[in-house]
Amino acid sequence: MITDPQTIYQILANAVMNDIKTILVEGSYDIKKYESILSNSENIKDGSFCDSVKVIPIETIAKNTNNTEEMFYVGCEGIISALLDLDNNISQHKADINAEKYILGIIDKDIRNHRENINPIPINNKLFLLPYYSIESFYINEESVRIILKKSINSISLIDNEIVSDLFNNSLNDTIDFLFYPVLDAYLKATDSNHSPLAGYEFEYGYVKEKLKKDEYTAIKELNKQIIKKDISTFLDICKGKWFLECWVEKLIDRIKNLSNLCRNKKIKQCQYCAIKKYENKCQYKVHLSSLKKELFFDDIFLDQDFTNPKYEFLKIIHRFNQMYS
């Protein structure tokens, strides 16, 4: 049965009536990610997530009841507008509702803290700003290395902390080196109206990658490199999360493909076959998939994270969600 889209106030009313926590996200690709993260909350009993929490993309919410075809825009501005409308509606009706217990909007940080010509994020107790550019950046971690390794090589026992740490650090450095100039270019476009970029943040990673292959970033390479720093904290702050994650998984896969060579040459802990110098074609580091493509792993790293590990930033999201129950 097809129903008209609900307004933000109708969503709040339904949440209050049915005691449902409603999470507003920027777009359709965020739904699965936040469902996986928030289902790890201590407030979610086994199997109760679907009944007690709804993750709703902002573009599916109508702006008003008189015209349900006019929806909020996808992205952070849509969420901010919806929450402002909700506050105005509550104020007009003089409703006694603790809306922050039922609705939470989660938005990417982007690089708004570097832009002077953009409206600051309003203070709102129903809004949570991610600490990184976007949610995708959260998945660039050692747990993702373990997840991809388990699906790629033939022996789980070879996956120790040392190899995971080395793969993570090396692939991260590879990524920062590879994306440095595209990130600088996009950053300047967003912060300097006089800069003419090859590709801004609105472009996909594939487009940027093609520009790099054609060595089209010569002009940007001639600029002062000190405009941004070449380190992880800077990249988490200003690199588009989707670029960062896609490139990092590619670089990680390249490193994994080389593990069998390192094993054969005793550069890492050797597998049983290479240790006895026989059947080296059976090296346990040798990837067992005919073709390693980054697309094969995204669902795994989105769903199988150790979301409650204090090393990772997912806990900040879970902690903010838990405040809805207090």
Backbone bond lengths (Angstrom), bond angles and torsions (degrees), N, CA, C in turn:
res aa  C-N    CA-C-N  psi(-1)  N-CA   C-N-CA  omega(-1)  CA-C   N-CA-C  phi
1 M - - - 1.461 - - 1.527 109.45 -
2 I 1.340 116.50 129.64 1.455 122.00 -179.87 1.522 109.26 -87.40
3 T 1.320 116.51 129.75 1.466 121.36 178.45 1.519 109.81 -121.15
4 D 1.322 116.09 156.74 1.460 120.48 176.97 1.524 109.85 -69.33
5 P 1.330 117.06 147.45 1.469 119.53 175.89 1.524 110.54 -60.63
6 Q 1.309 116.03 147.18 1.461 120.73 178.48 1.522 110.84 -88.64
7 T 1.308 116.13 154.08 1.459 121.02 171.59 1.526 108.57 -84.06
8 I 1.312 116.10 168.12 1.460 120.13 -179.58 1.534 110.71 -64.34
9 Y 1.323 117.30 -33.52 1.467 119.70 179.06 1.525 110.83 -70.71
10 Q 1.336 117.03 -37.54 1.469 120.41 176.67 1.527 110.81 -65.19
11 I 1.325 115.56 -37.21 1.467 119.91 177.82 1.527 110.17 -64.43
12 L 1.327 116.31 -41.52 1.466 119.78 177.07 1.528 110.69 -62.50
13 A 1.323 116.97 -45.37 1.467 120.70 -179.26 1.524 111.03 -59.90
14 N 1.324 116.40 -41.61 1.466 120.56 178.55 1.528 111.21 -66.79
15 A 1.334 116.20 -38.26 1.468 120.84 179.38 1.523 110.98 -64.62
16 V 1.327 116.56 -42.42 1.465 120.79 179.34 1.523 110.53 -66.27
17 M 1.327 116.46 -44.34 1.462 121.57 -176.55 1.526 111.74 -63.91
18 N 1.347 115.96 -37.45 1.465 120.22 -174.70 1.525 113.31 -107.01
19 D 1.345 116.33 6.87 1.466 122.31 -179.54 1.530 110.94 53.20
20 I 1.326 115.16 55.87 1.465 122.60 -178.88 1.527 109.28 -113.91
21 K 1.320 116.11 136.80 1.457 121.06 173.08 1.531 107.53 -88.53
22 T 1.328 116.25 126.14 1.461 121.40 -177.32 1.522 109.78 -111.90
23 I 1.315 115.84 124.11 1.463 122.33 -179.74 1.521 108.78 -109.48
24 L 1.322 116.92 120.33 1.461 121.94 177.58 1.522 108.99 -92.24
25 V 1.332 116.70 127.32 1.469 121.06 -179.91 1.523 109.51 -122.87
26 E 1.327 115.78 164.18 1.459 121.03 -170.96 1.523 113.87 -71.63
27 G 1.336 118.25 -32.01 1.458 119.00 -176.52 1.513 112.97 -162.65
28 S 1.318 115.68 179.84 1.466 121.71 -174.06 1.521 112.80 -64.36
29 Y 1.348 117.50 -32.61 1.460 120.19 -177.68 1.531 112.39 -71.05
30 D 1.324 116.60 -13.22 1.464 119.96 -178.74 1.525 113.16 -85.96
31 I 1.322 117.53 -17.97 1.467 120.48 -171.37 1.522 111.77 -58.40
32 K 1.321 116.44 -55.97 1.466 120.72 -176.94 1.526 111.59 -61.17
33 K 1.323 116.62 -38.64 1.464 120.22 -178.66 1.526 110.94 -61.49
34 Y 1.321 115.96 -50.26 1.465 118.73 -176.71 1.521 112.61 -73.18
35 E 1.316 117.92 -31.04 1.465 119.60 173.81 1.523 110.31 -60.59
36 S 1.333 116.52 -42.53 1.466 120.96 -179.30 1.522 111.59 -67.52
37 I 1.327 116.70 -40.40 1.466 120.64 -179.10 1.525 111.17 -68.18
38 L 1.317 116.42 -51.37 1.468 120.90 -171.65 1.518 113.16 -73.41
39 S 1.326 117.20 -22.75 1.470 119.36 178.08 1.524 111.70 -66.48
40 N 1.355 117.08 -10.68 1.461 121.49 177.37 1.525 112.86 -89.59
41 S 1.310 116.91 2.73 1.462 120.15 178.38 1.525 110.87 -65.31
42 E 1.318 115.61 144.41 1.469 121.02 177.43 1.528 111.60 -65.32
43 N 1.329 116.32 -16.92 1.462 120.26 -179.69 1.525 113.13 -85.62
44 I 1.323 116.75 -5.45 1.459 120.80 -179.93 1.521 108.98 -100.24
45 K 1.308 115.96 114.74 1.462 120.13 177.20 1.518 108.96 -79.41
46 D 1.325 116.15 156.92 1.462 121.52 -176.75 1.524 111.17 -50.70
47 G 1.329 114.47 125.11 1.458 119.74 174.66 1.510 115.69 76.41
48 S 1.339 117.56 4.63 1.469 119.39 -174.90 1.522 113.65 -99.77
49 F 1.330 117.73 -2.44 1.464 119.83 -173.19 1.528 111.75 -58.85
50 C 1.321 117.11 -48.46 1.468 121.06 -175.92 1.521 112.17 -62.03
51 D 1.331 116.92 -28.36 1.465 120.97 -178.76 1.521 112.84 -86.87
52 S 1.324 117.03 -22.73 1.467 119.53 -171.79 1.526 114.64 -113.76
53 V 1.345 117.23 -10.97 1.465 120.67 -178.01 1.528 109.59 -136.50
54 K 1.332 115.65 137.78 1.458 120.90 173.53 1.522 108.92 -124.56
55 V 1.328 116.08 129.22 1.461 121.42 174.64 1.526 106.90 -104.50
56 I 1.332 116.61 116.55 1.463 121.59 -171.73 1.527 110.69 -120.59
57 P 1.341 118.37 122.95 1.467 120.16 173.64 1.525 110.12 -70.44
58 I 1.304 116.90 135.95 1.459 122.17 -171.41 1.520 112.75 -61.25
59 E 1.318 118.15 -29.14 1.466 121.11 -176.91 1.529 112.95 -70.09
60 T 1.344 117.84 -6.91 1.469 120.68 178.42 1.528 112.14 -96.34
61 I 1.329 117.17 4.92 1.465 121.72 -176.96 1.526 109.78 -105.43
62 A 1.333 116.22 130.29 1.465 121.78 -179.51 1.527 110.78 -77.28
63 K 1.338 115.36 146.71 1.466 119.14 179.98 1.523 112.47 -73.63
64 N 1.338 116.53 -34.15 1.464 118.81 177.98 1.520 110.31 -156.08
65 T 1.312 115.92 163.53 1.467 120.89 -176.05 1.518 112.56 -74.59
66 N 1.323 117.61 -21.16 1.464 120.56 -178.28 1.523 112.74 -76.57
67 N 1.328 116.05 -23.17 1.467 119.86 179.79 1.522 108.24 -142.80
68 T 1.327 115.98 87.19 1.467 120.02 -175.16 1.521 112.57 -77.24
69 E 1.329 117.33 0.63 1.465 120.27 175.78 1.525 111.28 -87.85
70 E 1.321 116.97 -14.59 1.461 120.89 178.23 1.523 108.84 -91.54
71 M 1.334 115.53 111.10 1.459 120.89 -173.76 1.531 110.39 -108.10
72 F 1.319 115.53 162.63 1.459 119.63 172.78 1.527 109.55 -70.02
73 Y 1.321 115.11 147.65 1.457 120.17 -179.76 1.528 110.99 -68.73
74 V 1.322 115.42 146.48 1.451 120.72 174.33 1.528 108.83 -63.33
75 G 1.329 116.86 146.84 1.457 120.36 176.09 1.518 113.88 104.71
76 C 1.327 114.60 -176.00 1.465 120.44 -172.90 1.523 112.56 -66.18
77 E 1.335 117.57 -36.82 1.462 119.73 -178.15 1.521 111.20 -64.50
78 G 1.329 116.82 -34.21 1.456 120.39 176.67 1.516 111.72 -63.28
79 I 1.336 116.25 -42.89 1.471 120.47 179.09 1.527 110.84 -65.31
80 I 1.321 116.73 -44.67 1.465 120.56 179.15 1.526 110.37 -60.21
81 S 1.332 117.05 -44.55 1.470 121.18 179.67 1.524 111.41 -63.05
82 A 1.331 116.28 -42.15 1.470 120.31 -179.01 1.525 111.08 -62.96
83 L 1.321 117.07 -42.13 1.464 120.17 -179.28 1.530 111.71 -69.39
84 L 1.332 116.84 -34.81 1.463 120.08 175.53 1.526 110.57 -66.04
85 D 1.336 116.05 -42.39 1.466 120.08 176.56 1.526 111.02 -61.04
86 L 1.325 115.57 -40.51 1.463 120.02 179.76 1.527 110.77 -63.20
87 D 1.322 116.32 -44.67 1.465 120.01 178.96 1.529 111.08 -61.12
88 N 1.333 116.22 -42.04 1.468 120.15 179.18 1.526 111.05 -63.84
89 N 1.331 115.66 -40.05 1.462 120.57 -179.74 1.523 111.21 -65.38
90 I 1.329 115.54 -43.58 1.471 120.33 178.31 1.526 110.24 -61.94
91 S 1.337 115.87 -41.80 1.462 120.67 -179.27 1.530 111.40 -66.01
92 Q 1.330 116.63 -43.36 1.466 120.86 -179.51 1.526 111.78 -62.38
93 H 1.333 115.92 -39.23 1.462 120.14 -178.43 1.534 112.37 -87.83
94 K 1.345 114.80 -1.74 1.468 120.44 -178.22 1.534 111.00 49.91
95 A 1.324 113.37 42.30 1.470 119.64 -176.79 1.525 110.55 -79.47
96 D 1.306 115.92 138.13 1.467 121.88 178.68 1.530 108.38 -95.52
97 I 1.340 115.64 79.09 1.467 121.44 -175.88 1.522 109.50 -130.07
98 N 1.312 117.31 130.41 1.468 121.46 171.59 1.526 108.04 -85.55
99 A 1.327 115.45 78.00 1.466 120.33 -172.70 1.519 112.54 -60.38
100 E 1.352 117.10 -28.76 1.465 120.06 -178.08 1.524 112.67 -66.03
101 K 1.320 117.31 -14.42 1.466 120.58 176.72 1.529 111.89 -83.07
102 Y 1.320 116.10 -9.50 1.462 119.19 -174.33 1.526 113.85 -124.24
103 I 1.322 117.63 -23.56 1.465 120.44 -177.50 1.524 110.04 -131.37
104 L 1.334 115.05 133.63 1.464 121.83 175.72 1.522 108.83 -138.79
105 G 1.319 116.08 124.61 1.459 120.92 174.35 1.519 109.98 -98.11
106 I 1.329 117.34 131.41 1.466 121.92 179.22 1.522 108.49 -114.63
107 I 1.328 116.52 124.70 1.466 119.83 -177.66 1.526 111.19 -127.84
108 D 1.330 114.92 152.13 1.460 121.76 175.64 1.528 109.72 -69.88
109 K 1.333 115.85 150.43 1.464 119.74 177.45 1.521 111.08 -75.16
110 D 1.355 116.55 -30.72 1.466 120.83 -174.29 1.537 108.22 51.97
111 I 1.337 117.39 -143.28 1.478 118.78 175.65 1.526 110.14 -121.21
112 R 1.322 116.14 31.33 1.465 119.84 -176.04 1.525 112.20 -60.86
113 N 1.341 117.68 -25.89 1.465 119.29 178.59 1.523 112.46 -73.86
114 H 1.346 117.14 -9.00 1.466 121.38 177.69 1.531 111.86 -101.46
115 R 1.320 117.28 -7.34 1.460 121.17 -176.19 1.529 110.62 -100.88
116 E 1.328 115.25 131.95 1.458 119.55 179.18 1.527 111.99 -89.47
117 N 1.342 116.57 -21.46 1.464 120.30 -173.37 1.523 113.05 -99.41
118 I 1.323 117.21 20.28 1.459 120.08 -179.31 1.526 109.46 -119.89
119 N 1.310 115.37 143.55 1.461 119.43 -179.34 1.525 110.42 -62.76
120 P 1.321 117.12 136.07 1.473 119.38 177.49 1.520 110.50 -67.12
121 I 1.313 116.04 155.99 1.461 120.17 178.31 1.526 108.87 -69.68
122 P 1.318 117.37 126.19 1.465 119.02 -179.45 1.525 111.51 -67.30
123 I 1.316 115.63 149.12 1.463 119.87 175.24 1.520 108.05 -73.12
124 N 1.323 115.93 119.84 1.460 120.36 -176.88 1.520 108.16 -148.82
125 N 1.328 116.74 126.42 1.463 120.08 -176.54 1.524 113.28 -75.21
126 K 1.325 116.18 2.39 1.474 120.57 176.44 1.519 111.12 -111.65
127 L 1.339 116.44 16.06 1.464 121.04 -175.67 1.521 110.17 -126.04
128 F 1.341 116.15 132.95 1.467 121.33 177.43 1.519 108.81 -123.60
129 L 1.329 115.38 123.77 1.460 122.42 -179.82 1.522 109.55 -97.76
130 L 1.328 117.04 123.63 1.463 120.38 178.83 1.524 110.51 -62.96
131 P 1.329 117.96 149.39 1.465 120.58 -179.55 1.527 113.64 -77.52
132 Y 1.343 117.57 -13.99 1.460 121.86 -179.70 1.523 110.34 -112.89
133 Y 1.329 115.28 174.93 1.468 120.22 178.94 1.521 111.01 -52.66
134 S 1.328 117.63 -47.80 1.471 120.67 177.90 1.522 109.95 -157.69
135 I 1.318 116.12 171.19 1.465 122.42 -174.18 1.523 112.04 -61.46
136 E 1.340 118.27 -30.87 1.464 120.30 -178.04 1.522 112.42 -59.33
137 S 1.332 116.57 -30.95 1.465 120.21 -178.69 1.524 112.40 -64.54
138 F 1.336 117.57 -24.22 1.462 121.33 -179.55 1.530 112.01 -62.62
139 Y 1.330 116.14 -27.56 1.465 120.61 -172.26 1.527 113.00 -86.35
140 I 1.310 116.68 -1.24 1.463 120.22 176.26 1.523 106.74 -85.78
141 N 1.326 115.50 89.29 1.461 120.67 -174.57 1.532 110.15 -156.00
142 E 1.313 115.78 174.20 1.467 120.76 -176.66 1.522 112.07 -68.79
143 E 1.316 117.40 -28.31 1.465 119.56 178.23 1.525 110.60 -64.18
144 S 1.319 117.07 -38.02 1.465 120.50 176.67 1.525 110.90 -64.59
145 V 1.334 116.67 -35.75 1.471 120.16 175.71 1.525 109.88 -60.02
146 R 1.320 116.84 -46.24 1.474 120.99 179.54 1.528 110.90 -61.54
147 I 1.311 116.41 -43.62 1.463 120.69 -178.53 1.522 110.92 -61.07
148 I 1.326 116.73 -45.55 1.465 120.60 -178.35 1.523 110.97 -70.68
149 L 1.330 117.09 -38.79 1.467 120.26 178.03 1.526 111.65 -60.92
150 K 1.318 116.82 -43.20 1.467 120.71 -178.27 1.520 111.89 -61.08
151 K 1.313 116.79 -29.58 1.458 120.54 -179.91 1.522 112.47 -90.62
152 S 1.345 116.65 -5.30 1.462 119.41 -171.57 1.523 114.67 -110.76
153 I 1.344 117.94 -37.90 1.460 119.80 -175.50 1.527 110.22 -109.13
154 N 1.332 116.14 174.49 1.461 121.11 -168.52 1.523 115.56 -98.03
155 S 1.322 117.79 1.71 1.463 119.20 -179.00 1.524 110.34 -142.47
156 I 1.313 116.24 116.31 1.462 120.92 179.24 1.530 110.88 -69.14
157 S 1.336 117.51 -30.05 1.467 120.97 -176.94 1.528 112.45 -65.26
158 L 1.323 117.80 -19.06 1.464 121.27 178.99 1.531 112.23 -78.66
159 I 1.314 116.10 -12.64 1.469 120.27 -175.49 1.528 109.34 -86.40
160 D 1.325 116.09 84.64 1.464 120.02 178.80 1.533 109.76 -104.21
161 N 1.320 115.89 176.22 1.463 120.68 -175.72 1.522 112.43 -62.14
162 E 1.335 116.25 -35.06 1.461 119.68 -177.14 1.522 111.53 -65.92
163 I 1.325 116.67 -48.17 1.459 119.00 -177.97 1.528 111.01 -67.77
164 V 1.334 116.63 -35.92 1.468 120.35 177.81 1.525 110.32 -64.30
165 S 1.321 116.41 -45.17 1.459 120.95 -179.81 1.524 111.49 -63.73
166 D 1.333 116.56 -43.82 1.465 120.27 179.54 1.526 111.34 -63.36
167 L 1.317 116.36 -45.08 1.465 120.01 179.55 1.526 110.93 -62.76
168 F 1.316 115.74 -42.36 1.460 119.42 -179.20 1.527 111.00 -63.28
169 N 1.311 117.14 -51.27 1.464 120.79 -176.43 1.521 112.21 -65.26
170 N 1.330 116.66 -42.86 1.461 119.52 -178.65 1.528 112.13 -67.82
171 S 1.325 116.61 -43.16 1.468 119.31 179.53 1.527 110.99 -68.24
172 L 1.322 116.39 -32.39 1.462 120.23 177.19 1.526 110.73 -66.35
173 N 1.323 116.55 -44.54 1.463 120.14 177.13 1.525 111.19 -63.68
174 D 1.339 116.43 -40.10 1.469 120.26 176.55 1.529 110.66 -58.25
175 T 1.317 115.68 -42.32 1.468 121.42 -177.53 1.522 111.52 -66.45
176 I 1.315 115.91 -46.15 1.466 119.96 -179.24 1.522 110.54 -63.47
177 D 1.329 117.17 -41.38 1.467 120.61 176.60 1.527 111.16 -61.66
178 F 1.327 116.27 -42.60 1.465 121.51 -175.56 1.530 111.77 -69.93
179 L 1.319 117.13 -40.53 1.464 121.31 -172.88 1.531 114.19 -96.25
180 F 1.313 117.20 -1.35 1.459 119.54 -171.56 1.530 112.78 -54.74
181 Y 1.316 117.13 -50.73 1.466 119.64 -176.15 1.530 113.41 -72.73
182 P 1.335 119.75 -39.65 1.471 118.20 172.74 1.528 113.18 -59.78
183 V 1.340 116.51 -38.49 1.465 119.65 178.56 1.527 110.57 -66.97
184 L 1.323 116.35 -43.21 1.465 120.40 177.20 1.526 110.58 -60.16
185 D 1.322 116.18 -42.46 1.465 122.02 179.79 1.532 111.25 -61.61
186 A 1.330 116.19 -48.79 1.469 120.83 -179.32 1.531 110.93 -66.40
187 Y 1.318 115.93 -38.89 1.467 120.72 179.24 1.531 110.82 -61.92
188 L 1.329 116.39 -43.84 1.462 120.31 179.60 1.527 111.28 -65.56
189 K 1.327 116.15 -37.20 1.467 118.65 177.60 1.524 110.76 -60.71
190 A 1.339 115.58 -39.38 1.462 120.71 -176.42 1.529 112.97 -76.78
191 T 1.326 117.25 -22.84 1.468 119.94 -173.38 1.526 114.14 -115.85
192 D 1.334 117.01 -11.85 1.466 121.14 -177.04 1.527 108.88 -131.73
193 S 1.315 117.08 109.12 1.468 121.07 -176.43 1.521 112.71 -66.44
194 N 1.317 117.49 -15.81 1.468 120.74 -179.54 1.524 113.08 -88.75
195 H 1.325 116.83 -6.47 1.469 120.18 -176.94 1.526 111.06 -86.38
196 S 1.329 116.57 132.09 1.469 121.96 176.92 1.523 108.41 -104.12
197 P 1.322 118.20 106.90 1.472 121.10 -172.67 1.520 113.70 -89.10
198 L 1.319 115.18 161.20 1.464 120.89 168.08 1.518 110.05 -78.40
199 A 1.320 116.09 -39.67 1.467 120.44 -178.71 1.524 109.83 -155.00
200 G 1.315 115.83 124.48 1.453 120.79 176.15 1.515 111.09 -88.03
201 Y 1.321 115.83 -177.44 1.464 121.21 -177.95 1.528 112.97 -62.95
202 E 1.323 117.29 -19.34 1.464 119.48 -177.41 1.528 112.68 -74.18
203 F 1.331 118.02 -13.13 1.463 121.32 -178.58 1.529 111.29 -83.33
204 E 1.334 114.83 155.51 1.460 120.94 178.27 1.526 110.27 -80.74
205 Y 1.331 115.46 160.43 1.469 120.97 -179.74 1.525 111.63 -59.78
206 G 1.327 117.84 -39.12 1.459 121.06 -178.86 1.514 112.54 -58.17
207 Y 1.311 116.71 -37.97 1.468 121.47 178.95 1.526 110.16 -66.37
208 V 1.320 115.99 -44.87 1.464 121.17 179.07 1.525 110.59 -62.68
209 K 1.316 116.13 -40.48 1.465 121.35 -179.39 1.527 111.02 -61.96
210 E 1.329 116.66 -40.35 1.467 120.52 178.16 1.523 110.89 -64.88
211 K 1.315 116.94 -38.90 1.460 120.46 177.22 1.528 110.99 -62.14
212 L 1.330 115.96 -38.65 1.462 120.27 178.32 1.520 111.38 -67.00
213 K 1.327 116.22 -41.32 1.464 120.44 179.19 1.527 111.31 -59.96
214 K 1.320 115.80 -35.24 1.465 120.86 -178.59 1.524 111.94 -87.34
215 D 1.321 115.84 4.71 1.469 122.10 178.12 1.532 111.40 54.29
216 E 1.328 115.45 47.81 1.462 120.56 -176.77 1.528 113.07 -92.24
217 Y 1.328 116.63 4.51 1.466 119.21 -178.16 1.531 112.31 -99.06
218 T 1.328 116.71 24.85 1.462 120.66 -177.83 1.525 111.73 -58.45
219 A 1.326 116.57 -45.20 1.470 120.30 -176.80 1.524 111.61 -63.62
220 I 1.314 116.38 -42.03 1.466 119.77 -178.41 1.529 110.58 -69.05
221 K 1.339 116.93 -29.14 1.461 120.31 178.79 1.525 111.64 -66.82
222 E 1.331 116.18 -23.77 1.458 120.44 -178.36 1.530 112.66 -82.32
223 L 1.327 116.32 -9.04 1.463 119.76 178.08 1.527 110.64 -75.70
224 N 1.296 115.75 167.04 1.458 121.59 177.47 1.528 110.09 -64.06
225 K 1.302 117.18 116.08 1.466 121.45 -177.15 1.529 112.31 -67.43
226 Q 1.307 117.64 -15.55 1.462 119.99 -176.34 1.528 113.18 -79.00
227 I 1.346 117.08 0.90 1.464 119.71 177.15 1.522 109.63 -58.20
228 I 1.318 116.58 -41.36 1.465 121.05 172.54 1.524 108.33 -131.83
229 K 1.313 116.23 155.70 1.457 120.96 179.83 1.520 110.88 -89.17
230 K 1.303 114.70 150.50 1.464 121.06 -179.38 1.524 108.74 -94.46
231 D 1.332 116.96 70.23 1.461 119.87 -179.82 1.525 110.00 -146.36
232 I 1.319 115.41 169.38 1.459 121.42 -173.40 1.525 111.65 -65.24
233 S 1.330 118.46 -40.63 1.466 119.99 -177.24 1.526 111.25 -64.00
234 T 1.337 116.39 -38.48 1.464 120.18 177.27 1.515 110.91 -65.42
235 F 1.320 116.84 -43.19 1.466 120.37 -178.59 1.525 111.59 -66.83
236 L 1.322 117.26 -39.19 1.462 119.55 176.50 1.523 110.75 -62.89
237 D 1.314 115.96 -28.16 1.458 121.42 -177.12 1.524 112.67 -82.41
238 I 1.347 118.27 -40.04 1.470 118.90 -170.60 1.522 114.90 -125.12
239 C 1.319 119.00 -6.09 1.466 119.63 179.00 1.524 109.70 -85.77
240 K 1.313 116.95 130.15 1.463 120.56 176.61 1.521 108.88 -54.41
241 G 1.326 116.44 126.24 1.459 120.91 -173.03 1.513 114.07 -57.50
242 K 1.326 117.16 -39.47 1.468 120.25 -179.50 1.523 110.79 -65.77
243 W 1.344 117.82 -39.90 1.469 120.49 175.11 1.521 109.88 -60.74
244 F 1.317 114.85 -49.12 1.463 121.62 -174.95 1.528 110.58 -58.89
245 L 1.321 116.40 -48.85 1.462 120.16 -176.52 1.522 111.94 -68.09
246 E 1.327 117.59 -46.65 1.468 120.23 -178.77 1.518 111.20 -60.89
247 C 1.318 116.53 -46.07 1.466 120.35 -179.35 1.521 110.67 -65.65
248 W 1.330 116.97 -42.89 1.463 120.10 -178.81 1.526 111.71 -62.11
249 V 1.322 118.04 -42.98 1.468 120.20 178.63 1.526 110.10 -63.15
250 E 1.319 117.93 -39.36 1.470 120.83 176.11 1.525 111.08 -60.19
251 K 1.311 116.85 -47.79 1.468 120.62 -178.86 1.526 111.07 -66.54
252 L 1.321 116.74 -35.70 1.464 120.55 176.82 1.524 110.58 -64.25
253 I 1.312 117.40 -44.05 1.466 121.34 178.57 1.524 110.57 -60.57
254 D 1.328 117.16 -41.38 1.473 120.49 177.22 1.528 110.50 -58.96
255 R 1.311 116.99 -41.63 1.468 121.15 179.14 1.528 111.20 -67.28
256 I 1.318 116.84 -39.81 1.467 120.84 179.53 1.527 110.45 -64.50
257 K 1.310 117.00 -39.10 1.465 120.95 179.52 1.526 112.12 -62.13
258 N 1.314 116.83 -24.27 1.468 120.73 -178.11 1.526 113.01 -91.56
259 L 1.318 118.49 -2.54 1.465 121.05 -176.40 1.526 112.61 -62.37
260 S 1.327 117.77 -37.67 1.467 119.57 -178.76 1.525 111.11 -63.93
261 N 1.327 117.70 -35.55 1.466 120.53 175.89 1.527 110.81 -66.16
262 L 1.315 116.60 -41.47 1.464 120.49 178.51 1.520 110.95 -65.18
263 C 1.316 116.45 -37.57 1.468 120.97 178.79 1.529 110.44 -65.05
264 R 1.309 116.05 -46.37 1.461 121.11 -178.98 1.529 111.00 -59.53
265 N 1.341 116.37 -34.98 1.462 121.43 -176.99 1.530 113.37 -97.34
266 K 1.340 116.14 15.50 1.468 122.84 175.87 1.529 113.36 60.06
267 K 1.319 116.59 31.66 1.465 121.04 178.88 1.530 111.92 -88.06
268 I 1.324 116.13 -16.28 1.462 122.46 176.08 1.526 108.02 -137.00
269 K 1.324 116.42 174.52 1.464 119.62 177.09 1.526 109.39 -56.30
270 Q 1.336 116.11 124.37 1.460 119.30 -173.73 1.525 112.36 -79.64
271 C 1.320 114.14 148.53 1.459 119.92 173.35 1.533 108.71 -78.91
272 Q 1.311 117.50 172.12 1.468 122.10 -176.19 1.526 112.33 -63.20
273 Y 1.303 117.13 -35.96 1.467 120.22 -176.94 1.523 111.68 -73.60
274 C 1.325 117.08 -45.63 1.462 119.47 -178.91 1.529 111.50 -71.25
275 A 1.328 117.83 -27.05 1.462 121.68 -179.34 1.522 111.86 -65.02
276 I 1.338 116.80 -32.55 1.467 119.79 179.62 1.529 111.66 -98.72
277 K 1.332 115.54 6.19 1.467 122.41 176.91 1.524 112.65 56.61
278 K 1.311 116.06 34.10 1.461 121.08 174.59 1.524 108.76 -131.23
279 Y 1.291 114.97 151.82 1.470 120.75 176.84 1.529 111.23 53.31
280 E 1.339 116.15 41.84 1.461 118.45 -176.57 1.527 112.16 -63.85
281 N 1.317 115.93 -18.04 1.469 118.68 175.28 1.530 111.48 -70.64
282 K 1.355 115.48 -9.07 1.468 120.53 177.49 1.534 112.05 -102.83
283 C 1.315 116.11 18.66 1.472 120.13 179.74 1.521 110.12 -47.21
284 Q 1.337 115.47 131.76 1.462 120.32 -175.96 1.530 113.56 -73.92
285 Y 1.320 116.25 -10.36 1.466 119.76 174.17 1.527 111.68 -86.12
286 K 1.307 115.45 -13.99 1.462 119.10 -177.89 1.523 109.42 -63.85
287 V 1.306 116.21 128.79 1.468 119.44 -175.65 1.518 109.87 -62.82
288 H 1.341 116.20 137.78 1.457 120.05 -176.02 1.517 112.56 -100.09
289 L 1.329 116.68 3.80 1.458 119.38 173.86 1.519 108.67 -97.39
290 S 1.317 116.52 138.73 1.462 120.17 -176.56 1.521 111.43 -62.67
291 S 1.311 116.53 -31.74 1.458 120.05 179.37 1.522 109.50 -146.48
292 L 1.324 116.20 114.17 1.462 120.11 178.48 1.531 109.08 -85.06
293 K 1.300 116.52 112.95 1.454 121.39 176.77 1.523 108.84 -122.16
294 K 1.318 114.91 142.28 1.468 118.76 -175.55 1.519 112.35 -60.32
295 E 1.336 116.79 -31.18 1.464 120.06 -178.46 1.524 112.66 -61.86
296 L 1.336 116.87 -23.06 1.463 120.99 -179.36 1.530 112.51 -68.69
297 F 1.320 116.69 -19.49 1.462 119.70 -169.10 1.527 115.21 -109.63
298 F 1.320 118.17 -12.68 1.464 119.03 -173.04 1.523 112.73 -60.52
299 D 1.323 117.78 -46.03 1.466 119.31 179.38 1.525 111.41 -60.84
300 D 1.334 116.34 -38.93 1.468 119.96 -179.45 1.525 111.40 -63.42
301 I 1.332 116.72 -45.86 1.465 117.60 -177.44 1.524 111.38 -75.65
302 F 1.326 118.05 -22.84 1.460 120.26 176.04 1.530 111.74 -75.24
303 L 1.332 116.68 -31.24 1.465 120.48 -172.17 1.524 114.17 -102.08
304 D 1.338 117.73 -28.38 1.468 120.77 -168.65 1.523 114.15 -105.76
305 Q 1.317 117.91 18.96 1.459 121.20 179.44 1.530 111.89 -66.55
306 D 1.311 114.55 158.40 1.464 120.84 169.47 1.531 106.45 -87.89
307 F 1.338 115.85 78.55 1.459 121.27 -168.90 1.529 113.77 -64.69
308 T 1.319 117.50 -21.62 1.468 119.87 -178.04 1.527 112.83 -98.17
309 N 1.324 117.29 6.97 1.459 120.99 177.97 1.531 109.25 -70.13
310 P 1.332 118.33 122.85 1.473 120.46 -177.57 1.525 113.65 -64.09
311 K 1.342 117.78 -12.48 1.462 120.60 177.81 1.526 111.53 -69.25
312 Y 1.315 116.82 -24.12 1.457 120.77 -171.22 1.528 111.59 -110.00
313 E 1.320 115.15 158.96 1.461 120.94 -172.44 1.528 114.05 -79.77
314 F 1.333 117.80 -5.93 1.466 119.72 -179.83 1.527 111.48 -57.11
315 L 1.330 116.04 -32.23 1.468 120.29 -178.37 1.528 112.36 -60.97
316 K 1.327 117.33 -29.06 1.464 119.66 178.16 1.523 110.67 -64.93
317 I 1.333 115.71 -38.05 1.465 120.04 178.18 1.523 109.95 -68.61
318 I 1.331 115.95 -45.28 1.468 120.23 -179.85 1.532 110.48 -62.75
319 H 1.332 116.27 -41.99 1.470 120.24 179.78 1.526 110.79 -61.53
320 R 1.338 116.53 -43.11 1.473 119.17 179.43 1.526 110.47 -65.60
321 F 1.314 117.11 -38.48 1.466 121.36 176.81 1.529 110.44 -62.75
322 N 1.323 116.91 -41.79 1.471 120.96 -179.30 1.528 112.31 -61.35
323 Q 1.327 116.67 -28.11 1.466 120.14 179.48 1.528 111.95 -64.01
324 M 1.322 117.32 -20.21 1.466 120.53 177.74 1.529 110.98 -67.61
325 Y 1.326 116.51 -18.75 1.467 121.08 -178.14 1.527 112.50 -94.97
326 S 1.323 116.74 -8.67 1.469 119.29 -175.15 1.527 111.74 -87.56
